[in-house]
């Protein structure tokens, strides 16, 4: 039996189950259970649990347009990639195409890796509809295929036919550094949107030349003081899946310094930093700074009833 990313499986020889989060080769897959640990296992040692495949999730109903749309209400642009995390298998994301236009779309998606091509999806997506294209593993982002999207736009309304869309997408970590948005078509699940039918960039040579001689005006950004700051990386960045440990620590320390400075400027009596327990590295770095800071009177573990051992309260002078 051929397994796919997102299949829910049970181990044959032991009481264990989980989701397939990596296809290692033709004989081996990675299975992640409730403990979030991925275990390599032979496909002969697992069996599918029917009715729980991630692909079996109910898709939003398509909107069928029975009659031509009035020209004044016709929407010409609004085709997007929507990429969302899976609710159960944390390292898996689902790629959808959203059609917010008034066109019916005939779509083909082909994956390309090292000059090898494979069809990923083909089909019709009605106006104001969405379709799931594929699922991929975030931990293998660097090995995602280039996705070649071809779109033919059709309508029975009195419009001159648009030229077909032919675009290539090679997603990288920086593409996911932006803030997630609530995606209405996916019941307001947060995810990343990338427009497929965005117009070609036209450069105005005159404006470009003027910009060379115009001084940039940047308003200084002032951190607003808060009496409680959560330093968990998932609270600071949406793209934390793709960051290395050293990058995560630098981001957390940068937020710590800015929040501490803001609290001092606004004369807050105290501030709580929620850093979690983890391996203690972040807490150690915070304590190194706080122990030498001239504006810090003292610091201690915050209230254990509320924070456990994962927060530090700083009393300011």
Secondary structure by P-SEA (a helix, b strand, c coil): ccccccbbbbbccccbbbbbcccccccbbbbbccccbbbbbbccccccccccccccccccbbbbbcccccccccccbbbbbbbbcccccccbbbbbbbcccccccbbbbbbbcccbbbbccccccccccccccccccccccccccbbbbbbbbbbccccccccccccccccccccccccccccccccccbbbbbbcccccccccaaaaaaaaabbbbbcbbbbbbbccccccccccccccccccaaaaaaaaaaaaaaaaaaaaaacccccccccccccaaaaaaaaaaaacccccccccccccccccccbbbbbcc
